[in-house]
């Protein structure tokens, strides 16, 4: 599947690739922003020590795991 996907990607024109590459740029910007926030939070935690009792953890989206029976 990976080989076929790679062949298909290489066969696309620049115009056909554009929507995907634009999305990559958007996602990378979101990632970099999230990493800045994460690193700032991590830096603040290190400066204040390891006591996080009076800080709330950042919200983490829960993902429901499906079992084979579902």
PDB file with one MODEL, atoms N, CA, C and O in Angstrom:
MODEL        1
ATOM      1  N   UNK A   1       0.837  -1.186   0.000  1.00  0.00           N
ATOM      2  CA  UNK A   1       0.000   0.000   0.000  1.00  0.00           C
ATOM      3  C   UNK A   1       0.880   1.247   0.000  1.00  0.00           C
ATOM      4  O   UNK A   1       0.597   2.208  -0.715  1.00  0.00           O
ATOM      5  N   UNK A   2       1.949   1.232   0.802  1.00  0.00           N
ATOM      6  CA  UNK A   2       2.837   2.384   0.871  1.00  0.00           C
ATOM      7  C   UNK A   2       3.497   2.681  -0.460  1.00  0.00           C
ATOM      8  O   UNK A   2       3.626   3.840  -0.853  1.00  0.00           O
ATOM      9  N   UNK A   3       3.920   1.622  -1.161  1.00  0.00           N
ATOM     10  CA  UNK A   3       4.560   1.810  -2.469  1.00  0.00           C
ATOM     11  C   UNK A   3       3.576   2.427  -3.463  1.00  0.00           C
ATOM     12  O   UNK A   3       3.909   3.359  -4.195  1.00  0.00           O
ATOM     13  N   UNK A   4       2.377   1.892  -3.470  1.00  0.00           N
ATOM     14  CA  UNK A   4       1.364   2.393  -4.404  1.00  0.00           C
ATOM     15  C   UNK A   4       0.996   3.838  -4.086  1.00  0.00           C
ATOM     16  O   UNK A   4       0.802   4.645  -4.995  1.00  0.00           O
ATOM     17  N   UNK A   5       0.900   4.170  -2.794  1.00  0.00           N
ATOM     18  CA  UNK A   5       0.585   5.543  -2.413  1.00  0.00           C
ATOM     19  C   UNK A   5       1.716   6.482  -2.847  1.00  0.00           C
ATOM     20  O   UNK A   5       1.461   7.583  -3.334  1.00  0.00           O
ATOM     21  N   UNK A   6       2.956   6.044  -2.670  1.00  0.00           N
ATOM     22  CA  UNK A   6       4.099   6.852  -3.088  1.00  0.00           C
ATOM     23  C   UNK A   6       4.113   7.080  -4.588  1.00  0.00           C
ATOM     24  O   UNK A   6       4.391   8.183  -5.058  1.00  0.00           O
ATOM     25  N   UNK A   7       3.811   6.022  -5.336  1.00  0.00           N
ATOM     26  CA  UNK A   7       3.763   6.153  -6.798  1.00  0.00           C
ATOM     27  C   UNK A   7       2.664   7.126  -7.214  1.00  0.00           C
ATOM     28  O   UNK A   7       2.857   7.953  -8.106  1.00  0.00           O
ATOM     29  N   UNK A   8       1.515   7.018  -6.560  1.00  0.00           N
ATOM     30  CA  UNK A   8       0.392   7.907  -6.874  1.00  0.00           C
ATOM     31  C   UNK A   8       0.771   9.356  -6.571  1.00  0.00           C
ATOM     32  O   UNK A   8       0.487  10.250  -7.368  1.00  0.00           O
ATOM     33  N   UNK A   9       1.419   9.594  -5.408  1.00  0.00           N
ATOM     34  CA  UNK A   9       1.818  10.939  -5.024  1.00  0.00           C
ATOM     35  C   UNK A   9       2.799  11.520  -6.039  1.00  0.00           C
ATOM     36  O   UNK A   9       2.666  12.673  -6.449  1.00  0.00           O
ATOM     37  N   UNK A  10       3.775  10.723  -6.439  1.00  0.00           N
ATOM     38  CA  UNK A  10       4.770  11.203  -7.407  1.00  0.00           C
ATOM     39  C   UNK A  10       4.145  11.495  -8.763  1.00  0.00           C
ATOM     40  O   UNK A  10       4.656  12.323  -9.517  1.00  0.00           O
ATOM     41  N   UNK A  11       3.047  10.824  -9.075  1.00  0.00           N
ATOM     42  CA  UNK A  11       2.421  11.038 -10.374  1.00  0.00           C
ATOM     43  C   UNK A  11       1.508  12.276 -10.396  1.00  0.00           C
ATOM     44  O   UNK A  11       1.092  12.713 -11.469  1.00  0.00           O
ATOM     45  N   UNK A  12       1.197  12.842  -9.223  1.00  0.00           N
ATOM     46  CA  UNK A  12       0.338  14.025  -9.172  1.00  0.00           C
ATOM     47  C   UNK A  12       1.101  15.258  -9.649  1.00  0.00           C
ATOM     48  O   UNK A  12       2.314  15.360  -9.465  1.00  0.00           O
ATOM     49  N   UNK A  13       0.384  16.178 -10.255  1.00  0.00           N
ATOM     50  CA  UNK A  13       0.990  17.452 -10.668  1.00  0.00           C
ATOM     51  C   UNK A  13       1.070  18.368  -9.443  1.00  0.00           C
ATOM     52  O   UNK A  13       0.444  18.104  -8.417  1.00  0.00           O
ATOM     53  N   UNK A  14       1.836  19.430  -9.563  1.00  0.00           N
ATOM     54  CA  UNK A  14       1.950  20.392  -8.467  1.00  0.00           C
ATOM     55  C   UNK A  14       0.585  20.970  -8.113  1.00  0.00           C
ATOM     56  O   UNK A  14       0.300  21.198  -6.937  1.00  0.00           O
ATOM     57  N   UNK A  15      -0.247  21.205  -9.097  1.00  0.00           N
ATOM     58  CA  UNK A  15      -1.588  21.750  -8.869  1.00  0.00           C
ATOM     59  C   UNK A  15      -2.458  20.755  -8.089  1.00  0.00           C
ATOM     60  O   UNK A  15      -3.243  21.161  -7.233  1.00  0.00           O
ATOM     61  N   UNK A  16      -2.323  19.463  -8.380  1.00  0.00           N
ATOM     62  CA  UNK A  16      -3.091  18.446  -7.661  1.00  0.00           C
ATOM     63  C   UNK A  16      -2.587  18.272  -6.228  1.00  0.00           C
ATOM     64  O   UNK A  16      -3.369  17.917  -5.346  1.00  0.00           O
ATOM     65  N   UNK A  17      -1.312  18.513  -5.982  1.00  0.00           N
ATOM     66  CA  UNK A  17      -0.731  18.377  -4.642  1.00  0.00           C
ATOM     67  C   UNK A  17      -1.024  19.584  -3.760  1.00  0.00           C
ATOM     68  O   UNK A  17      -0.975  19.474  -2.535  1.00  0.00           O
ATOM     69  N   UNK A  18      -1.328  20.734  -4.360  1.00  0.00           N
ATOM     70  CA  UNK A  18      -1.462  21.988  -3.635  1.00  0.00           C
ATOM     71  C   UNK A  18      -2.395  21.910  -2.425  1.00  0.00           C
ATOM     72  O   UNK A  18      -1.992  22.375  -1.359  1.00  0.00           O
ATOM     73  N   UNK A  19      -3.613  21.358  -2.508  1.00  0.00           N
ATOM     74  CA  UNK A  19      -4.489  21.327  -1.319  1.00  0.00           C
ATOM     75  C   UNK A  19      -3.856  20.555  -0.150  1.00  0.00           C
ATOM     76  O   UNK A  19      -4.019  20.933   1.010  1.00  0.00           O
ATOM     77  N   UNK A  20      -3.151  19.496  -0.460  1.00  0.00           N
ATOM     78  CA  UNK A  20      -2.525  18.691   0.585  1.00  0.00           C
ATOM     79  C   UNK A  20      -1.349  19.440   1.217  1.00  0.00           C
ATOM     80  O   UNK A  20      -1.173  19.408   2.435  1.00  0.00           O
ATOM     81  N   UNK A  21      -0.564  20.098   0.405  1.00  0.00           N
ATOM     82  CA  UNK A  21       0.581  20.843   0.907  1.00  0.00           C
ATOM     83  C   UNK A  21       0.137  22.059   1.716  1.00  0.00           C
ATOM     84  O   UNK A  21       0.782  22.424   2.699  1.00  0.00           O
ATOM     85  N   UNK A  22      -0.973  22.689   1.299  1.00  0.00           N
ATOM     86  CA  UNK A  22      -1.522  23.800   2.062  1.00  0.00           C
ATOM     87  C   UNK A  22      -1.964  23.328   3.446  1.00  0.00           C
ATOM     88  O   UNK A  22      -1.746  24.015   4.444  1.00  0.00           O
ATOM     89  N   UNK A  23      -2.579  22.161   3.495  1.00  0.00           N
ATOM     90  CA  UNK A  23      -3.031  21.596   4.778  1.00  0.00           C
ATOM     91  C   UNK A  23      -1.839  21.279   5.680  1.00  0.00           C
ATOM     92  O   UNK A  23      -1.911  21.465   6.895  1.00  0.00           O
ATOM     93  N   UNK A  24      -0.754  20.806   5.091  1.00  0.00           N
ATOM     94  CA  UNK A  24       0.459  20.523   5.857  1.00  0.00           C
ATOM     95  C   UNK A  24       0.967  21.799   6.518  1.00  0.00           C
ATOM     96  O   UNK A  24       1.369  21.777   7.681  1.00  0.00           O
ATOM     97  N   UNK A  25       0.951  22.901   5.790  1.00  0.00           N
ATOM     98  CA  UNK A  25       1.410  24.178   6.333  1.00  0.00           C
ATOM     99  C   UNK A  25       0.527  24.591   7.511  1.00  0.00           C
ATOM    100  O   UNK A  25       1.039  25.043   8.536  1.00  0.00           O
ATOM    101  N   UNK A  26      -0.790  24.442   7.377  1.00  0.00           N
ATOM    102  CA  UNK A  26      -1.714  24.776   8.464  1.00  0.00           C
ATOM    103  C   UNK A  26      -1.447  23.921   9.693  1.00  0.00           C
ATOM    104  O   UNK A  26      -1.359  24.436  10.808  1.00  0.00           O
ATOM    105  N   UNK A  27      -1.317  22.617   9.489  1.00  0.00           N
ATOM    106  CA  UNK A  27      -1.102  21.707  10.608  1.00  0.00           C
ATOM    107  C   UNK A  27       0.236  21.960  11.292  1.00  0.00           C
ATOM    108  O   UNK A  27       0.339  21.859  12.515  1.00  0.00           O
ATOM    109  N   UNK A  28       1.258  22.288  10.513  1.00  0.00           N
ATOM    110  CA  UNK A  28       2.567  22.561  11.091  1.00  0.00           C
ATOM    111  C   UNK A  28       2.500  23.815  11.964  1.00  0.00           C
ATOM    112  O   UNK A  28       3.104  23.851  13.036  1.00  0.00           O
ATOM    113  N   UNK A  29       1.774  24.838  11.521  1.00  0.00           N
ATOM    114  CA  UNK A  29       1.624  26.060  12.310  1.00  0.00           C
ATOM    115  C   UNK A  29       0.912  25.755  13.628  1.00  0.00           C
ATOM    116  O   UNK A  29       1.311  26.262  14.677  1.00  0.00           O
ATOM    117  N   UNK A  30      -0.140  24.931  13.584  1.00  0.00           N
ATOM    118  CA  UNK A  30      -0.853  24.537  14.799  1.00  0.00           C
ATOM    119  C   UNK A  30       0.079  23.771  15.738  1.00  0.00           C
ATOM    120  O   UNK A  30       0.071  24.004  16.947  1.00  0.00           O
ATOM    121  N   UNK A  31       0.867  22.872  15.194  1.00  0.00           N
ATOM    122  CA  UNK A  31       1.806  22.084  15.979  1.00  0.00           C
ATOM    123  C   UNK A  31       2.834  22.984  16.660  1.00  0.00           C
ATOM    124  O   UNK A  31       3.110  22.833  17.850  1.00  0.00           O
ATOM    125  N   UNK A  32       3.397  23.918  15.900  1.00  0.00           N
ATOM    126  CA  UNK A  32       4.417  24.804  16.464  1.00  0.00           C
ATOM    127  C   UNK A  32       3.833  25.670  17.581  1.00  0.00           C
ATOM    128  O   UNK A  32       4.501  25.917  18.585  1.00  0.00           O
ATOM    129  N   UNK A  33       2.594  26.132  17.413  1.00  0.00           N
ATOM    130  CA  UNK A  33       1.936  26.915  18.449  1.00  0.00           C
ATOM    131  C   UNK A  33       1.723  26.066  19.702  1.00  0.00           C
ATOM    132  O   UNK A  33       1.973  26.525  20.817  1.00  0.00           O
ATOM    133  N   UNK A  34       1.266  24.840  19.518  1.00  0.00           N
ATOM    134  CA  UNK A  34       1.049  23.937  20.645  1.00  0.00           C
ATOM    135  C   UNK A  34       2.368  23.627  21.360  1.00  0.00           C
ATOM    136  O   UNK A  34       2.399  23.531  22.587  1.00  0.00           O
ATOM    137  N   UNK A  35       3.446  23.472  20.606  1.00  0.00           N
ATOM    138  CA  UNK A  35       4.744  23.190  21.218  1.00  0.00           C
ATOM    139  C   UNK A  35       5.250  24.399  21.999  1.00  0.00           C
ATOM    140  O   UNK A  35       5.867  24.233  23.051  1.00  0.00           O
ATOM    141  N   UNK A  36       5.003  25.606  21.510  1.00  0.00           N
ATOM    142  CA  UNK A  36       5.399  26.805  22.247  1.00  0.00           C
ATOM    143  C   UNK A  36       4.684  26.851  23.593  1.00  0.00           C
ATOM    144  O   UNK A  36       5.295  27.145  24.620  1.00  0.00           O
ATOM    145  N   UNK A  37       3.390  26.559  23.577  1.00  0.00           N
ATOM    146  CA  UNK A  37       2.608  26.550  24.817  1.00  0.00           C
ATOM    147  C   UNK A  37       3.117  25.457  25.749  1.00  0.00           C
ATOM    148  O   UNK A  37       3.296  25.690  26.944  1.00  0.00           O
ATOM    149  N   UNK A  38       3.346  24.281  25.211  1.00  0.00           N
ATOM    150  CA  UNK A  38       3.844  23.155  26.005  1.00  0.00           C
ATOM    151  C   UNK A  38       5.189  23.492  26.628  1.00  0.00           C
ATOM    152  O   UNK A  38       5.386  23.288  27.826  1.00  0.00           O
ATOM    153  N   UNK A  39       6.111  24.003  25.830  1.00  0.00           N
ATOM    154  CA  UNK A  39       7.444  24.321  26.331  1.00  0.00           C
ATOM    155  C   UNK A  39       7.397  25.437  27.365  1.00  0.00           C
ATOM    156  O   UNK A  39       8.153  25.404  28.337  1.00  0.00           O
ATOM    157  N   UNK A  40       6.525  26.423  27.176  1.00  0.00           N
ATOM    158  CA  UNK A  40       6.388  27.500  28.150  1.00  0.00           C
ATOM    159  C   UNK A  40       5.855  26.944  29.468  1.00  0.00           C
ATOM    160  O   UNK A  40       6.331  27.322  30.539  1.00  0.00           O
ATOM    161  N   UNK A  41       4.878  26.057  29.399  1.00  0.00           N
ATOM    162  CA  UNK A  41       4.317  25.434  30.591  1.00  0.00           C
ATOM    163  C   UNK A  41       5.371  24.581  31.280  1.00  0.00           C
ATOM    164  O   UNK A  41       5.500  24.604  32.504  1.00  0.00           O
ATOM    165  N   UNK A  42       6.112  23.841  30.496  1.00  0.00           N
ATOM    166  CA  UNK A  42       7.157  22.979  31.045  1.00  0.00           C
ATOM    167  C   UNK A  42       8.235  23.823  31.722  1.00  0.00           C
ATOM    168  O   UNK A  42       8.721  23.469  32.796  1.00  0.00           O
ATOM    169  N   UNK A  43       8.605  24.937  31.096  1.00  0.00           N
ATOM    170  CA  UNK A  43       9.621  25.826  31.652  1.00  0.00           C
ATOM    171  C   UNK A  43       9.123  26.424  32.968  1.00  0.00           C
ATOM    172  O   UNK A  43       9.873  26.501  33.941  1.00  0.00           O
ATOM    173  N   UNK A  44       7.849  26.849  32.997  1.00  0.00           N
ATOM    174  CA  UNK A  44       7.265  27.403  34.217  1.00  0.00           C
ATOM    175  C   UNK A  44       7.266  26.371  35.335  1.00  0.00           C
ATOM    176  O   UNK A  44       7.562  26.702  36.483  1.00  0.00           O
ATOM    177  N   UNK A  45       6.940  25.129  35.013  1.00  0.00           N
ATOM    178  CA  UNK A  45       6.926  24.063  36.006  1.00  0.00           C
ATOM    179  C   UNK A  45       8.319  23.837  36.581  1.00  0.00           C
ATOM    180  O   UNK A  45       8.463  23.629  37.786  1.00  0.00           O
ATOM    181  N   UNK A  46       9.329  23.874  35.750  1.00  0.00           N
ATOM    182  CA  UNK A  46      10.694  23.659  36.206  1.00  0.00           C
ATOM    183  C   UNK A  46      11.148  24.803  37.100  1.00  0.00           C
ATOM    184  O   UNK A  46      11.855  24.577  38.083  1.00  0.00           O
ATOM    185  N   UNK A  47      10.753  26.023  36.774  1.00  0.00           N
ATOM    186  CA  UNK A  47      11.142  27.180  37.571  1.00  0.00           C
ATOM    187  C   UNK A  47      10.492  27.147  38.940  1.00  0.00           C
ATOM    188  O   UNK A  47      11.093  27.587  39.921  1.00  0.00           O
ATOM    189  N   UNK A  48       9.269  26.630  39.022  1.00  0.00           N
ATOM    190  CA  UNK A  48       8.538  26.595  40.285  1.00  0.00           C
ATOM    191  C   UNK A  48       8.784  25.311  41.056  1.00  0.00           C
ATOM    192  O   UNK A  48       8.272  25.159  42.165  1.00  0.00           O
ATOM    193  N   UNK A  49       9.532  24.408  40.518  1.00  0.00           N
ATOM    194  CA  UNK A  49       9.758  23.123  41.166  1.00  0.00           C
ATOM    195  C   UNK A  49       8.776  22.099  40.664  1.00  0.00           C
ATOM    196  O   UNK A  49       8.013  22.359  39.734  1.00  0.00           O
ATOM    197  N   UNK A  50       8.792  20.949  41.270  1.00  0.00           N
ATOM    198  CA  UNK A  50       7.944  19.864  40.779  1.00  0.00           C
ATOM    199  C   UNK A  50       6.581  19.846  41.448  1.00  0.00           C
ATOM    200  O   UNK A  50       5.795  18.935  41.185  1.00  0.00           O
ATOM    201  N   UNK A  51       6.263  20.820  42.308  1.00  0.00           N
ATOM    202  CA  UNK A  51       4.969  20.872  42.972  1.00  0.00           C
ATOM    203  C   UNK A  51       3.922  21.447  42.032  1.00  0.00           C
ATOM    204  O   UNK A  51       3.916  22.646  41.753  1.00  0.00           O
ATOM    205  N   UNK A  52       3.042  20.588  41.550  1.00  0.00           N
ATOM    206  CA  UNK A  52       2.000  21.016  40.623  1.00  0.00           C
ATOM    207  C   UNK A  52       0.627  20.967  41.275  1.00  0.00           C
ATOM    208  O   UNK A  52      -0.383  21.026  40.574  1.00  0.00           O
ATOM    209  N   UNK A  53       0.565  20.863  42.581  1.00  0.00           N
ATOM    210  CA  UNK A  53      -0.709  20.671  43.252  1.00  0.00           C
ATOM    211  C   UNK A  53      -1.672  21.837  43.058  1.00  0.00           C
ATOM    212  O   UNK A  53      -2.883  21.625  42.998  1.00  0.00           O
ATOM    213  N   UNK A  54      -1.154  23.082  42.958  1.00  0.00           N
ATOM    214  CA  UNK A  54      -2.048  24.210  42.777  1.00  0.00           C
ATOM    215  C   UNK A  54      -2.227  24.603  41.321  1.00  0.00           C
ATOM    216  O   UNK A  54      -2.796  25.655  41.030  1.00  0.00           O
ATOM    217  N   UNK A  55      -1.750  23.772  40.402  1.00  0.00           N
ATOM    218  CA  UNK A  55      -1.925  24.021  38.975  1.00  0.00           C
ATOM    219  C   UNK A  55      -2.820  22.945  38.386  1.00  0.00           C
ATOM    220  O   UNK A  55      -2.759  21.776  38.769  1.00  0.00           O
ATOM    221  N   UNK A  56      -3.640  23.364  37.457  1.00  0.00           N
ATOM    222  CA  UNK A  56      -4.438  22.375  36.737  1.00  0.00           C
ATOM    223  C   UNK A  56      -3.669  21.904  35.532  1.00  0.00           C
ATOM    224  O   UNK A  56      -2.974  22.684  34.880  1.00  0.00           O
ATOM    225  N   UNK A  57      -3.790  20.643  35.239  1.00  0.00           N
ATOM    226  CA  UNK A  57      -3.158  20.104  34.037  1.00  0.00           C
ATOM    227  C   UNK A  57      -3.920  20.601  32.825  1.00  0.00           C
ATOM    228  O   UNK A  57      -5.137  20.774  32.884  1.00  0.00           O
ATOM    229  N   UNK A  58      -3.207  20.835  31.711  1.00  0.00           N
ATOM    230  CA  UNK A  58      -3.908  21.248  30.495  1.00  0.00           C
ATOM    231  C   UNK A  58      -4.926  20.195  30.081  1.00  0.00           C
ATOM    232  O   UNK A  58      -4.726  18.999  30.297  1.00  0.00           O
ATOM    233  N   UNK A  59      -6.006  20.650  29.489  1.00  0.00           N
ATOM    234  CA  UNK A  59      -7.046  19.727  29.055  1.00  0.00           C
ATOM    235  C   UNK A  59      -6.506  18.793  27.981  1.00  0.00           C
ATOM    236  O   UNK A  59      -5.841  19.221  27.037  1.00  0.00           O
ATOM    237  N   UNK A  60      -6.802  17.523  28.143  1.00  0.00           N
ATOM    238  CA  UNK A  60      -6.389  16.522  27.174  1.00  0.00           C
ATOM    239  C   UNK A  60      -7.646  15.848  26.663  1.00  0.00           C
ATOM    240  O   UNK A  60      -8.488  15.396  27.439  1.00  0.00           O
ATOM    241  N   UNK A  61      -7.757  15.788  25.378  1.00  0.00           N
ATOM    242  CA  UNK A  61      -8.935  15.184  24.764  1.00  0.00           C
ATOM    243  C   UNK A  61      -8.900  13.684  24.994  1.00  0.00           C
ATOM    244  O   UNK A  61      -7.915  13.018  24.674  1.00  0.00           O
ATOM    245  N   UNK A  62      -9.987  13.154  25.554  1.00  0.00           N
ATOM    246  CA  UNK A  62     -10.050  11.722  25.785  1.00  0.00           C
ATOM    247  C   UNK A  62     -10.432  11.014  24.502  1.00  0.00           C
ATOM    248  O   UNK A  62     -11.257  11.499  23.727  1.00  0.00           O
ATOM    249  N   UNK A  63      -9.822   9.867  24.290  1.00  0.00           N
ATOM    250  CA  UNK A  63     -10.112   9.053  23.120  1.00  0.00           C
ATOM    251  C   UNK A  63     -10.668   7.738  23.611  1.00  0.00           C
ATOM    252  O   UNK A  63     -10.043   7.052  24.419  1.00  0.00           O
ATOM    253  N   UNK A  64     -11.827   7.391  23.129  1.00  0.00           N
ATOM    254  CA  UNK A  64     -12.458   6.148  23.531  1.00  0.00           C
ATOM    255  C   UNK A  64     -11.846   5.003  22.744  1.00  0.00           C
ATOM    256  O   UNK A  64     -11.804   5.034  21.514  1.00  0.00           O
ATOM    257  N   UNK A  65     -11.376   4.002  23.455  1.00  0.00           N
ATOM    258  CA  UNK A  65     -10.795   2.842  22.791  1.00  0.00           C
ATOM    259  C   UNK A  65     -11.903   1.842  22.462  1.00  0.00           C
ATOM    260  O   UNK A  65     -12.774   1.569  23.287  1.00  0.00           O
ATOM    261  N   UNK A  66     -11.857   1.314  21.271  1.00  0.00           N
ATOM    262  CA  UNK A  66     -12.822   0.316  20.858  1.00  0.00           C
ATOM    263  C   UNK A  66     -12.212  -1.069  21.020  1.00  0.00           C
ATOM    264  O   UNK A  66     -11.021  -1.270  20.780  1.00  0.00           O
ATOM    265  N   UNK A  67     -13.029  -2.000  21.423  1.00  0.00           N
ATOM    266  CA  UNK A  67     -12.549  -3.378  21.556  1.00  0.00           C
ATOM    267  C   UNK A  67     -12.950  -4.138  20.302  1.00  0.00           C
ATOM    268  O   UNK A  67     -13.703  -3.634  19.469  1.00  0.00           O
ATOM    269  N   UNK A  68     -12.443  -5.347  20.180  1.00  0.00           N
ATOM    270  CA  UNK A  68     -12.764  -6.168  19.017  1.00  0.00           C
ATOM    271  C   UNK A  68     -14.248  -6.496  18.946  1.00  0.00           C
ATOM    272  O   UNK A  68     -14.784  -6.712  17.859  1.00  0.00           O
ATOM    273  N   UNK A  69     -14.921  -6.537  20.104  1.00  0.00           N
ATOM    274  CA  UNK A  69     -16.347  -6.879  20.124  1.00  0.00           C
ATOM    275  C   UNK A  69     -17.192  -5.765  19.526  1.00  0.00           C
ATOM    276  O   UNK A  69     -18.303  -6.012  19.056  1.00  0.00           O
ATOM    277  N   UNK A  70     -16.673  -4.536  19.539  1.00  0.00           N
ATOM    278  CA  UNK A  70     -17.462  -3.413  19.028  1.00  0.00           C
ATOM    279  C   UNK A  70     -17.276  -3.374  17.543  1.00  0.00           C
ATOM    280  O   UNK A  70     -17.842  -2.511  16.873  1.00  0.00           O
TER     281      UNK A  70
ENDMDL
END
